[in-house]
Amino acid sequence: MAISTTVCMFGDTLERINEIRAKRGMSRNDAIVRLLRRAMQAGAVLMKTGTAVRYQKSVGRGEWHVVHVRFARAEYEFFTDLRKVYKMSVSLLLAYAAMGFLDDGEEGDNYCFCSHDLSFLNQGMMFRWIITWNPTKHSPEKTRKQRE
C-alpha cells in the first residue's frame, strides 16, 4: 500500500532533483525517494537532540513548489523517523540531499528498507524507545512497486 503526500521545495531544489532524474533516467518520485534514502546514511552527523525541528529558510530562494510523492509504507515511516532523529523537516532533508549527497557521482544505493520496528521498554524510572531500520539488498523495483 502506498502513501501519497506532498513535499514543499524551492525552485533550486526542484531543478537539482530534475537534473538527478534526467542523469539517472528515473522518475521524479524515484529520485526523491533515492535522495531521502541517501540522507539516512548521514547517521550521527545530522542527529540532533534538545532542539525544535528545523525548516527551510525562505530568504532569497524564490517561490515554493508543492510536489506530490508516493511512498511505500515502510519508506514513509523511515522518512518521518528521519525528521524526528535529525530534527529537520522532510523538505529540508530533501533539499540537503539534493544539493550535496549525489555530487560524489555514486551509482549505487540499491538498499531498500523492508523492515521497521519501534519498541518501547519500561525500565522502572527510565523509558527507552528503540527505532530499528532493517536494510536488505534487493531490487529497488520491489519497493517501487509498493509505491504504485
Biotite code that builds the C-alpha atoms (Angstrom):
import biotite.structure as struc

atoms = struc.array([
    struc.Atom([0.000, 0.000, 0.000], chain_id="A", res_id=1, res_name="MET", atom_name="CA", element="C"),
    struc.Atom([1.331, 3.425, -0.961], chain_id="A", res_id=2, res_name="ALA", atom_name="CA", element="C"),
    struc.Atom([1.050, 6.657, 0.986], chain_id="A", res_id=3, res_name="ILE", atom_name="CA", element="C"),
    struc.Atom([0.521, 9.817, -1.053], chain_id="A", res_id=4, res_name="SER", atom_name="CA", element="C"),
    struc.Atom([1.732, 13.116, 0.359], chain_id="A", res_id=5, res_name="THR", atom_name="CA", element="C"),
    struc.Atom([3.349, 16.374, -0.705], chain_id="A", res_id=6, res_name="THR", atom_name="CA", element="C"),
    struc.Atom([6.775, 17.905, -0.208], chain_id="A", res_id=7, res_name="VAL", atom_name="CA", element="C"),
    struc.Atom([7.370, 21.660, -0.459], chain_id="A", res_id=8, res_name="CYS", atom_name="CA", element="C"),
    struc.Atom([10.581, 22.823, -2.067], chain_id="A", res_id=9, res_name="MET", atom_name="CA", element="C"),
    struc.Atom([12.178, 25.844, -3.631], chain_id="A", res_id=10, res_name="PHE", atom_name="CA", element="C"),
    struc.Atom([12.996, 26.082, -7.320], chain_id="A", res_id=11, res_name="GLY", atom_name="CA", element="C"),
    struc.Atom([16.718, 25.371, -6.833], chain_id="A", res_id=12, res_name="ASP", atom_name="CA", element="C"),
    struc.Atom([15.931, 22.078, -5.096], chain_id="A", res_id=13, res_name="THR", atom_name="CA", element="C"),
    struc.Atom([13.411, 21.112, -7.767], chain_id="A", res_id=14, res_name="LEU", atom_name="CA", element="C"),
    struc.Atom([15.955, 21.926, -10.507], chain_id="A", res_id=15, res_name="GLU", atom_name="CA", element="C"),
    struc.Atom([18.559, 19.734, -8.807], chain_id="A", res_id=16, res_name="ARG", atom_name="CA", element="C"),
    struc.Atom([16.082, 16.859, -8.476], chain_id="A", res_id=17, res_name="ILE", atom_name="CA", element="C"),
    struc.Atom([15.203, 17.207, -12.164], chain_id="A", res_id=18, res_name="ASN", atom_name="CA", element="C"),
    struc.Atom([18.934, 17.138, -13.054], chain_id="A", res_id=19, res_name="GLU", atom_name="CA", element="C"),
    struc.Atom([19.398, 13.980, -10.991], chain_id="A", res_id=20, res_name="ILE", atom_name="CA", element="C"),
    struc.Atom([16.376, 12.229, -12.505], chain_id="A", res_id=21, res_name="ARG", atom_name="CA", element="C"),
    struc.Atom([17.486, 13.118, -16.049], chain_id="A", res_id=22, res_name="ALA", atom_name="CA", element="C"),
    struc.Atom([21.048, 11.954, -15.365], chain_id="A", res_id=23, res_name="LYS", atom_name="CA", element="C"),
    struc.Atom([19.854, 8.688, -13.776], chain_id="A", res_id=24, res_name="ARG", atom_name="CA", element="C"),
    struc.Atom([16.883, 8.093, -16.090], chain_id="A", res_id=25, res_name="GLY", atom_name="CA", element="C"),
    struc.Atom([14.319, 7.800, -13.303], chain_id="A", res_id=26, res_name="MET", atom_name="CA", element="C"),
    struc.Atom([11.022, 9.385, -12.329], chain_id="A", res_id=27, res_name="SER", atom_name="CA", element="C"),
    struc.Atom([10.937, 12.420, -10.052], chain_id="A", res_id=28, res_name="ARG", atom_name="CA", element="C"),
    struc.Atom([9.302, 10.306, -7.351], chain_id="A", res_id=29, res_name="ASN", atom_name="CA", element="C"),
    struc.Atom([12.091, 7.705, -7.544], chain_id="A", res_id=30, res_name="ASP", atom_name="CA", element="C"),
    struc.Atom([14.726, 10.464, -7.412], chain_id="A", res_id=31, res_name="ALA", atom_name="CA", element="C"),
    struc.Atom([13.114, 11.932, -4.278], chain_id="A", res_id=32, res_name="ILE", atom_name="CA", element="C"),
    struc.Atom([12.973, 8.522, -2.589], chain_id="A", res_id=33, res_name="VAL", atom_name="CA", element="C"),
    struc.Atom([16.589, 7.809, -3.515], chain_id="A", res_id=34, res_name="ARG", atom_name="CA", element="C"),
    struc.Atom([17.736, 11.160, -2.118], chain_id="A", res_id=35, res_name="LEU", atom_name="CA", element="C"),
    struc.Atom([15.888, 10.651, 1.157], chain_id="A", res_id=36, res_name="LEU", atom_name="CA", element="C"),
    struc.Atom([17.342, 7.139, 1.489], chain_id="A", res_id=37, res_name="ARG", atom_name="CA", element="C"),
    struc.Atom([20.799, 8.635, 0.998], chain_id="A", res_id=38, res_name="ARG", atom_name="CA", element="C"),
    struc.Atom([20.030, 11.186, 3.743], chain_id="A", res_id=39, res_name="ALA", atom_name="CA", element="C"),
    struc.Atom([19.547, 8.245, 6.126], chain_id="A", res_id=40, res_name="MET", atom_name="CA", element="C"),
    struc.Atom([23.174, 7.290, 5.636], chain_id="A", res_id=41, res_name="GLN", atom_name="CA", element="C"),
    struc.Atom([24.390, 10.550, 7.202], chain_id="A", res_id=42, res_name="ALA", atom_name="CA", element="C"),
    struc.Atom([23.777, 8.961, 10.601], chain_id="A", res_id=43, res_name="GLY", atom_name="CA", element="C"),
    struc.Atom([25.112, 10.751, 13.650], chain_id="A", res_id=44, res_name="ALA", atom_name="CA", element="C"),
    struc.Atom([26.477, 13.626, 11.556], chain_id="A", res_id=45, res_name="VAL", atom_name="CA", element="C"),
    struc.Atom([22.963, 15.097, 11.267], chain_id="A", res_id=46, res_name="LEU", atom_name="CA", element="C"),
    struc.Atom([21.468, 13.783, 14.510], chain_id="A", res_id=47, res_name="MET", atom_name="CA", element="C"),
    struc.Atom([20.239, 16.481, 16.921], chain_id="A", res_id=48, res_name="LYS", atom_name="CA", element="C"),
    struc.Atom([18.705, 16.403, 20.375], chain_id="A", res_id=49, res_name="THR", atom_name="CA", element="C"),
    struc.Atom([17.112, 19.062, 22.527], chain_id="A", res_id=50, res_name="GLY", atom_name="CA", element="C"),
    struc.Atom([16.102, 21.309, 19.636], chain_id="A", res_id=51, res_name="THR", atom_name="CA", element="C"),
    struc.Atom([12.972, 22.005, 17.641], chain_id="A", res_id=52, res_name="ALA", atom_name="CA", element="C"),
    struc.Atom([12.558, 20.674, 14.120], chain_id="A", res_id=53, res_name="VAL", atom_name="CA", element="C"),
    struc.Atom([14.349, 22.951, 11.635], chain_id="A", res_id=54, res_name="ARG", atom_name="CA", element="C"),
    struc.Atom([12.671, 24.081, 8.439], chain_id="A", res_id=55, res_name="TYR", atom_name="CA", element="C"),
    struc.Atom([13.939, 25.561, 5.172], chain_id="A", res_id=56, res_name="GLN", atom_name="CA", element="C"),
    struc.Atom([14.728, 29.257, 5.243], chain_id="A", res_id=57, res_name="LYS", atom_name="CA", element="C"),
    struc.Atom([12.960, 31.197, 2.511], chain_id="A", res_id=58, res_name="SER", atom_name="CA", element="C"),
    struc.Atom([15.255, 34.223, 2.286], chain_id="A", res_id=59, res_name="VAL", atom_name="CA", element="C"),
    struc.Atom([16.039, 34.950, -1.374], chain_id="A", res_id=60, res_name="GLY", atom_name="CA", element="C"),
    struc.Atom([15.195, 31.493, -2.686], chain_id="A", res_id=61, res_name="ARG", atom_name="CA", element="C"),
    struc.Atom([12.138, 32.285, -4.811], chain_id="A", res_id=62, res_name="GLY", atom_name="CA", element="C"),
    struc.Atom([8.806, 30.528, -4.924], chain_id="A", res_id=63, res_name="GLU", atom_name="CA", element="C"),
    struc.Atom([7.734, 27.339, -3.187], chain_id="A", res_id=64, res_name="TRP", atom_name="CA", element="C"),
    struc.Atom([6.790, 24.329, -5.301], chain_id="A", res_id=65, res_name="HIS", atom_name="CA", element="C"),
    struc.Atom([4.470, 21.651, -3.960], chain_id="A", res_id=66, res_name="VAL", atom_name="CA", element="C"),
    struc.Atom([5.439, 18.236, -5.339], chain_id="A", res_id=67, res_name="VAL", atom_name="CA", element="C"),
    struc.Atom([3.223, 15.183, -4.950], chain_id="A", res_id=68, res_name="HIS", atom_name="CA", element="C"),
    struc.Atom([5.049, 11.997, -3.961], chain_id="A", res_id=69, res_name="VAL", atom_name="CA", element="C"),
    struc.Atom([4.118, 8.417, -3.180], chain_id="A", res_id=70, res_name="ARG", atom_name="CA", element="C"),
    struc.Atom([5.996, 6.370, -0.618], chain_id="A", res_id=71, res_name="PHE", atom_name="CA", element="C"),
    struc.Atom([5.761, 2.703, 0.262], chain_id="A", res_id=72, res_name="ALA", atom_name="CA", element="C"),
    struc.Atom([4.533, 2.367, 3.866], chain_id="A", res_id=73, res_name="ARG", atom_name="CA", element="C"),
    struc.Atom([7.990, 1.432, 5.188], chain_id="A", res_id=74, res_name="ALA", atom_name="CA", element="C"),
    struc.Atom([9.594, 4.368, 3.336], chain_id="A", res_id=75, res_name="GLU", atom_name="CA", element="C"),
    struc.Atom([7.060, 6.764, 4.840], chain_id="A", res_id=76, res_name="TYR", atom_name="CA", element="C"),
    struc.Atom([7.884, 5.515, 8.340], chain_id="A", res_id=77, res_name="GLU", atom_name="CA", element="C"),
    struc.Atom([11.634, 5.801, 7.716], chain_id="A", res_id=78, res_name="PHE", atom_name="CA", element="C"),
    struc.Atom([11.370, 9.348, 6.403], chain_id="A", res_id=79, res_name="PHE", atom_name="CA", element="C"),
    struc.Atom([9.193, 10.545, 9.288], chain_id="A", res_id=80, res_name="THR", atom_name="CA", element="C"),
    struc.Atom([11.686, 8.890, 11.676], chain_id="A", res_id=81, res_name="ASP", atom_name="CA", element="C"),
    struc.Atom([14.459, 10.869, 9.985], chain_id="A", res_id=82, res_name="LEU", atom_name="CA", element="C"),
    struc.Atom([12.514, 14.034, 10.765], chain_id="A", res_id=83, res_name="ARG", atom_name="CA", element="C"),
    struc.Atom([12.436, 13.060, 14.447], chain_id="A", res_id=84, res_name="LYS", atom_name="CA", element="C"),
    struc.Atom([16.066, 11.972, 14.710], chain_id="A", res_id=85, res_name="VAL", atom_name="CA", element="C"),
    struc.Atom([17.678, 14.688, 12.568], chain_id="A", res_id=86, res_name="TYR", atom_name="CA", element="C"),
    struc.Atom([15.272, 17.434, 13.746], chain_id="A", res_id=87, res_name="LYS", atom_name="CA", element="C"),
    struc.Atom([14.830, 18.560, 10.138], chain_id="A", res_id=88, res_name="MET", atom_name="CA", element="C"),
    struc.Atom([11.619, 18.754, 8.137], chain_id="A", res_id=89, res_name="SER", atom_name="CA", element="C"),
    struc.Atom([11.372, 16.189, 5.343], chain_id="A", res_id=90, res_name="VAL", atom_name="CA", element="C"),
    struc.Atom([11.523, 19.111, 2.883], chain_id="A", res_id=91, res_name="SER", atom_name="CA", element="C"),
    struc.Atom([14.778, 20.365, 4.444], chain_id="A", res_id=92, res_name="LEU", atom_name="CA", element="C"),
    struc.Atom([16.237, 16.838, 4.399], chain_id="A", res_id=93, res_name="LEU", atom_name="CA", element="C"),
    struc.Atom([15.363, 16.572, 0.730], chain_id="A", res_id=94, res_name="LEU", atom_name="CA", element="C"),
    struc.Atom([16.931, 19.963, -0.048], chain_id="A", res_id=95, res_name="ALA", atom_name="CA", element="C"),
    struc.Atom([20.074, 18.976, 1.855], chain_id="A", res_id=96, res_name="TYR", atom_name="CA", element="C"),
    struc.Atom([20.314, 15.671, -0.008], chain_id="A", res_id=97, res_name="ALA", atom_name="CA", element="C"),
    struc.Atom([19.576, 17.202, -3.407], chain_id="A", res_id=98, res_name="ALA", atom_name="CA", element="C"),
    struc.Atom([22.253, 19.847, -3.049], chain_id="A", res_id=99, res_name="MET", atom_name="CA", element="C"),
    struc.Atom([25.045, 17.647, -1.799], chain_id="A", res_id=100, res_name="GLY", atom_name="CA", element="C"),
    struc.Atom([24.649, 13.939, -1.444], chain_id="A", res_id=101, res_name="PHE", atom_name="CA", element="C"),
    struc.Atom([24.796, 12.925, -5.100], chain_id="A", res_id=102, res_name="LEU", atom_name="CA", element="C"),
    struc.Atom([27.695, 15.157, -6.087], chain_id="A", res_id=103, res_name="ASP", atom_name="CA", element="C"),
    struc.Atom([30.040, 12.231, -5.495], chain_id="A", res_id=104, res_name="ASP", atom_name="CA", element="C"),
    struc.Atom([28.781, 10.509, -8.668], chain_id="A", res_id=105, res_name="GLY", atom_name="CA", element="C"),
    struc.Atom([27.977, 7.200, -6.967], chain_id="A", res_id=106, res_name="GLU", atom_name="CA", element="C"),
    struc.Atom([25.705, 4.901, -8.922], chain_id="A", res_id=107, res_name="GLU", atom_name="CA", element="C"),
    struc.Atom([24.959, 2.546, -6.016], chain_id="A", res_id=108, res_name="GLY", atom_name="CA", element="C"),
    struc.Atom([22.291, 2.781, -3.343], chain_id="A", res_id=109, res_name="ASP", atom_name="CA", element="C"),
    struc.Atom([20.331, -0.377, -4.016], chain_id="A", res_id=110, res_name="ASN", atom_name="CA", element="C"),
    struc.Atom([19.490, -0.853, -0.358], chain_id="A", res_id=111, res_name="TYR", atom_name="CA", element="C"),
    struc.Atom([15.772, -0.836, 0.275], chain_id="A", res_id=112, res_name="CYS", atom_name="CA", element="C"),
    struc.Atom([14.388, -0.694, 3.774], chain_id="A", res_id=113, res_name="PHE", atom_name="CA", element="C"),
    struc.Atom([11.984, -3.584, 4.109], chain_id="A", res_id=114, res_name="CYS", atom_name="CA", element="C"),
    struc.Atom([11.533, -3.715, 7.851], chain_id="A", res_id=115, res_name="SER", atom_name="CA", element="C"),
    struc.Atom([10.800, -1.122, 10.504], chain_id="A", res_id=116, res_name="HIS", atom_name="CA", element="C"),
    struc.Atom([10.345, -1.684, 14.214], chain_id="A", res_id=117, res_name="ASP", atom_name="CA", element="C"),
    struc.Atom([9.500, 0.691, 17.026], chain_id="A", res_id=118, res_name="LEU", atom_name="CA", element="C"),
    struc.Atom([9.956, -0.773, 20.505], chain_id="A", res_id=119, res_name="SER", atom_name="CA", element="C"),
    struc.Atom([9.210, 0.637, 23.946], chain_id="A", res_id=120, res_name="PHE", atom_name="CA", element="C"),
    struc.Atom([10.983, -0.512, 27.091], chain_id="A", res_id=121, res_name="LEU", atom_name="CA", element="C"),
    struc.Atom([9.872, 0.486, 30.574], chain_id="A", res_id=122, res_name="ASN", atom_name="CA", element="C"),
    struc.Atom([12.839, 0.041, 32.893], chain_id="A", res_id=123, res_name="GLN", atom_name="CA", element="C"),
    struc.Atom([11.474, 1.451, 36.137], chain_id="A", res_id=124, res_name="GLY", atom_name="CA", element="C"),
    struc.Atom([12.337, 5.142, 36.111], chain_id="A", res_id=125, res_name="MET", atom_name="CA", element="C"),
    struc.Atom([13.774, 5.006, 32.606], chain_id="A", res_id=126, res_name="MET", atom_name="CA", element="C"),
    struc.Atom([11.778, 4.745, 29.387], chain_id="A", res_id=127, res_name="PHE", atom_name="CA", element="C"),
    struc.Atom([13.502, 3.753, 26.163], chain_id="A", res_id=128, res_name="ARG", atom_name="CA", element="C"),
    struc.Atom([12.228, 3.941, 22.594], chain_id="A", res_id=129, res_name="TRP", atom_name="CA", element="C"),
    struc.Atom([14.189, 1.930, 20.038], chain_id="A", res_id=130, res_name="ILE", atom_name="CA", element="C"),
    struc.Atom([13.766, 2.575, 16.311], chain_id="A", res_id=131, res_name="ILE", atom_name="CA", element="C"),
    struc.Atom([15.160, -0.148, 14.055], chain_id="A", res_id=132, res_name="THR", atom_name="CA", element="C"),
    struc.Atom([15.517, 0.166, 10.284], chain_id="A", res_id=133, res_name="TRP", atom_name="CA", element="C"),
    struc.Atom([16.461, -3.094, 8.591], chain_id="A", res_id=134, res_name="ASN", atom_name="CA", element="C"),
    struc.Atom([18.009, -2.655, 5.157], chain_id="A", res_id=135, res_name="PRO", atom_name="CA", element="C"),
    struc.Atom([18.238, -5.587, 2.783], chain_id="A", res_id=136, res_name="THR", atom_name="CA", element="C"),
    struc.Atom([19.939, -5.824, -0.565], chain_id="A", res_id=137, res_name="LYS", atom_name="CA", element="C"),
    struc.Atom([17.249, -6.477, -3.138], chain_id="A", res_id=138, res_name="HIS", atom_name="CA", element="C"),
    struc.Atom([15.924, -4.922, -6.277], chain_id="A", res_id=139, res_name="SER", atom_name="CA", element="C"),
    struc.Atom([14.619, -1.384, -5.830], chain_id="A", res_id=140, res_name="PRO", atom_name="CA", element="C"),
    struc.Atom([11.879, -2.472, -8.249], chain_id="A", res_id=141, res_name="GLU", atom_name="CA", element="C"),
    struc.Atom([10.189, -4.361, -5.404], chain_id="A", res_id=142, res_name="LYS", atom_name="CA", element="C"),
    struc.Atom([9.876, -1.243, -3.265], chain_id="A", res_id=143, res_name="THR", atom_name="CA", element="C"),
    struc.Atom([8.941, 0.859, -6.298], chain_id="A", res_id=144, res_name="ARG", atom_name="CA", element="C"),
    struc.Atom([6.001, -1.485, -6.945], chain_id="A", res_id=145, res_name="LYS", atom_name="CA", element="C"),
    struc.Atom([4.827, -0.937, -3.347], chain_id="A", res_id=146, res_name="GLN", atom_name="CA", element="C"),
    struc.Atom([4.510, 2.797, -4.156], chain_id="A", res_id=147, res_name="ARG", atom_name="CA", element="C"),
    struc.Atom([2.135, 2.131, -7.041], chain_id="A", res_id=148, res_name="GLU", atom_name="CA", element="C"),
])
